Amino acid sequence: MGKVLLITGAGGGLGSLVALHEASNFSEMILLDRQKEPLEKLARAVGSSNPVTVHVRVADVSNESQLQTALSSFDTVDGLVNAAGILGPVAKFGDDEWSAWKEAVTVNLIGNVAVCRFVLPKLIKSRRGKIVNFSGGGAAGIRIWHSAYATAKAGMVKFTEILAAENPQIDANAIAPGAHNTGIWKTETHDQPPAKWADKPRFCDTVSFLLSEKSDGISGKLVHIYDKWEEFKPDTTKGEIYTLRRIEPKR
């Protein structure tokens, strides 16, 4: 069993799924989001059948003073799941609202990076701290009408690679969760829902693997939930596999 797990964006969507799934794997859990009511509801659900201490913290990840207030009292963090995110403007670049574009990048990239920056010293002090950041649609491919979201998610993947390389004491990975029927789709006006939504248990199991000792030494990777991560070993995931790279031509 792990010790302290911090989940951002815990009030809904994928963050709440992680909280419910990991309640039996951690003795202490910090749930952070911008609104208190959904967090308190989740905390009751998490604590109702699990011997876990749950802390509710209200903060916007893109507001550093709020983060400082919300998290400064915790000396130890062993795992971080950065699930905070918004879709942002759905429009051709240049036809969108610039303020909305900047907000999406601020929340999805700058905000999640700020959480990593704040928590990193605590994770380094852990026996082997774990970070799970979120990729998303458009990070490794082209997703038109979603330039802010895709740009932020691609940046988050590259940041995770660099963070992992600079800090071998921890394991930091990004997850491609697939398309889930969460609140983020309420503002989607361009892409059609998939014929089949991503598998929630598979998603939760992937996050659990990346938070557990089973993934020790696997770091700096972009892991899709349908990858054969059950077979991952540090030796087999070395090099440029499961990373964002330019395909080099023959010279």
C-alpha distance (Angstrom), angle and dihedral (degrees) to the residues before:
residue distance angle dihedral
M1 . . .
G2 3.79 . .
K3 3.78 124.4 .
V4 3.80 119.1 -134.8
L5 3.80 124.3 9.3
L6 3.81 123.3 -173.1
I7 3.81 117.9 -159.3
T8 3.79 120.9 -172.7
G9 3.78 119.3 -161.2
A10 3.78 86.1 28.1
G11 3.79 96.3 146.3
G12 3.77 95.5 82.5
G13 3.77 147.9 -11.4
L14 3.76 119.0 23.7
G15 3.79 95.2 -9.6
S16 3.79 91.8 63.0
L17 3.82 90.9 48.0
V18 3.79 89.7 55.1
A19 3.80 91.8 48.5
L20 3.79 93.7 52.6
H21 3.80 92.6 44.7
E22 3.81 96.9 46.1
A23 3.81 97.1 44.1
S24 3.79 91.0 98.1
N25 3.82 93.0 47.0
F26 3.81 99.5 55.0
S27 3.77 132.4 50.6
E28 3.80 93.8 -150.1
M29 3.80 131.8 30.0
I30 3.81 132.3 -170.3
L31 3.81 113.6 -157.0
L32 3.80 113.9 -162.9
D33 3.80 130.1 -177.0
R34 3.80 141.1 131.4
Q35 3.81 96.2 -99.2
K36 3.79 125.7 55.8
E37 3.82 102.4 -155.5
P38 3.84 98.6 64.9
L39 3.79 89.6 43.9
E40 3.78 92.6 54.2
K41 3.79 90.9 48.0
L42 3.79 90.4 50.8
A43 3.80 91.7 46.4
R44 3.79 90.4 56.4
A45 3.80 91.1 49.8
V46 3.80 93.0 47.0
G47 3.78 94.9 47.3
S48 3.79 97.6 41.5
S49 3.80 95.4 82.3
N50 3.80 105.0 13.1
P51 3.81 132.7 74.1
V52 3.79 92.0 -128.4
T53 3.80 129.5 126.2
V54 3.80 109.3 -129.7
H55 3.79 125.0 -158.0
V56 3.81 120.8 -166.2
R57 3.79 116.0 -151.0
V58 3.80 126.2 178.6
A59 3.80 116.6 -151.2
D60 3.77 142.7 127.3
V61 3.81 108.1 -119.7
S62 3.79 89.7 -140.5
N63 3.83 91.7 57.5
E64 3.80 108.8 80.0
S65 3.80 95.9 -167.8
Q66 3.81 90.5 52.9
L67 3.81 90.1 49.5
Q68 3.80 90.6 50.2
T69 3.79 91.6 51.4
A70 3.80 93.8 44.9
L71 3.80 99.2 46.5
S72 3.80 108.8 24.7
S73 3.81 93.6 93.9
F74 3.81 93.3 62.2
D75 3.79 113.9 87.8
T76 3.78 95.3 -179.9
V77 3.79 133.2 47.6
D78 3.80 120.1 167.8
G79 3.79 100.2 174.8
L80 3.79 136.6 24.6
V81 3.81 126.5 -165.3
N82 3.80 110.0 -172.4
A83 3.80 102.4 -158.5
A84 3.81 98.7 147.6
G85 3.78 111.4 122.5
I86 3.79 148.4 135.2
L87 3.80 130.5 -156.4
G88 3.78 97.0 -130.0
P89 3.81 126.0 -164.4
V90 3.80 118.1 -10.6
A91 3.78 103.5 -152.5
K92 3.78 142.9 93.8
F93 3.80 110.1 -71.7
G94 3.79 107.9 -93.9
D95 3.79 92.6 27.9
D96 3.80 92.3 67.3
E97 3.78 128.4 84.3
W98 3.78 109.7 -88.9
S99 3.81 92.7 -146.8
A100 3.81 90.5 54.4
W101 3.81 90.9 47.5
K102 3.79 91.6 53.3
E103 3.80 92.0 45.8
A104 3.81 92.0 54.5
V105 3.80 91.8 51.7
T106 3.79 91.1 43.5
V107 3.81 93.8 53.8
N108 3.81 100.6 34.9
L109 3.80 97.3 42.0
I110 3.80 114.7 11.6
G111 3.80 94.3 38.1
N112 3.79 95.5 49.4
V113 3.80 91.2 44.3
A114 3.81 88.5 51.6
V115 3.80 90.0 55.6
C116 3.82 90.2 50.8
R117 3.79 90.3 49.2
F118 3.79 92.2 50.9
V119 3.80 96.0 45.1
L120 3.82 99.7 37.4
P121 3.84 96.8 90.7
K122 3.80 89.7 51.0
L123 3.81 91.8 49.4
I124 3.79 91.7 49.2
K125 3.82 89.5 55.2
S126 3.80 89.0 53.4
R127 3.80 118.8 91.2
R128 3.79 88.9 -105.2
G129 3.79 113.5 -17.1
K130 3.79 119.8 -149.5
I131 3.80 130.4 -147.3
V132 3.79 124.5 -169.8
N133 3.80 112.3 -172.0
F134 3.78 124.4 -178.3
S135 3.76 128.5 -113.7
G136 3.80 117.8 -174.0
G137 3.77 146.2 -175.6
G138 3.79 111.2 -39.2
A139 3.81 97.1 21.0
A140 3.81 94.2 108.2
G141 3.80 99.1 19.4
I142 3.77 141.8 26.4
R143 3.80 118.3 -70.4
I144 3.77 109.3 175.2
W145 3.82 120.9 -149.9
H146 3.83 88.7 25.7
S147 3.80 102.7 77.5
A148 3.82 96.3 139.0
Y149 3.79 95.1 48.3
A150 3.81 94.6 43.4
T151 3.80 93.5 45.1
A152 3.79 91.7 51.7
K153 3.80 93.4 47.0
A154 3.80 93.0 48.6
G155 3.78 88.3 50.1
M156 3.78 90.2 50.0
V157 3.81 91.3 54.6
K158 3.81 92.9 49.5
F159 3.80 91.2 45.5
T160 3.81 89.2 52.7
E161 3.81 91.5 52.5
I162 3.80 91.7 51.8
L163 3.81 93.5 43.0
A164 3.79 89.8 53.4
A165 3.81 93.6 47.9
E166 3.80 92.5 49.5
N167 3.81 94.3 46.7
P168 3.82 112.2 42.6
Q169 3.82 89.1 167.1
I170 3.81 89.4 76.2
D171 3.80 136.7 42.3
A172 3.79 114.8 -124.0
N173 3.79 120.6 179.3
A174 3.79 138.6 162.8
I175 3.77 122.0 -133.4
A176 3.79 128.4 -147.9
P177 3.81 99.4 -149.8
G178 3.79 99.9 -173.4
A179 3.80 123.4 -131.3
H180 3.80 114.0 -42.7
N181 3.78 127.3 -177.3
T182 3.80 95.3 -115.4
G183 3.79 133.5 138.0
I184 3.80 92.0 -84.3
W185 3.82 88.3 76.2
K186 3.81 90.6 62.3
T187 3.81 89.2 79.4
E188 3.82 95.5 41.6
T189 3.81 110.7 115.0
H190 3.80 102.7 159.8
D191 3.80 113.8 39.0
Q192 3.77 118.5 66.2
P193 3.82 118.4 -129.0
P194 3.80 112.2 -98.0
A195 3.78 120.8 -100.2
K196 3.80 86.3 -114.4
W197 3.77 128.0 21.4
A198 3.80 119.9 -130.4
D199 3.78 117.8 -86.8
K200 3.82 109.5 -96.5
P201 3.82 96.7 -158.1
R202 3.80 89.7 49.6
F203 3.79 90.1 50.7
C204 3.81 92.0 49.8
D205 3.80 92.2 47.1
T206 3.81 90.7 51.5
V207 3.79 92.0 53.0
S208 3.79 90.4 45.5
F209 3.81 90.8 52.9
L210 3.80 91.9 50.9
L211 3.82 90.7 50.0
S212 3.79 95.0 47.2
E213 3.79 135.4 80.2
K214 3.81 87.9 -105.6
S215 3.79 88.9 78.3
D216 3.82 96.8 47.9
G217 3.80 109.2 142.7
I218 3.80 94.2 16.9
S219 3.78 105.1 112.6
G220 3.79 143.0 145.2
K221 3.79 94.1 34.4
L222 3.80 137.1 132.3
V223 3.79 104.1 -136.2
H224 3.79 121.8 -168.6
I225 3.78 114.4 -152.8
Y226 3.82 89.8 -121.4
D227 3.80 94.1 52.9
K228 3.80 113.7 109.5
W229 3.78 90.9 -106.0
E230 3.80 91.3 154.3
E231 3.81 85.6 75.1
F232 3.81 95.7 47.0
K233 3.79 118.4 125.6
P234 3.81 128.4 170.8
D235 3.81 90.9 -109.7
T236 3.81 95.1 49.4
T237 3.81 94.0 48.7
K238 3.79 97.5 50.5
G239 3.77 121.0 115.4
E240 3.79 125.6 25.4
I241 3.79 99.5 -35.5
Y242 3.83 112.7 120.9
T243 3.81 92.2 17.4
L244 3.82 137.3 106.1
R245 3.81 107.1 -101.5
R246 3.80 141.3 156.4
I247 3.79 112.9 -110.1
E248 3.78 105.4 -121.5
P249 3.82 117.3 -138.5
K250 3.78 122.9 -133.4
R251 3.80 110.6 -93.7
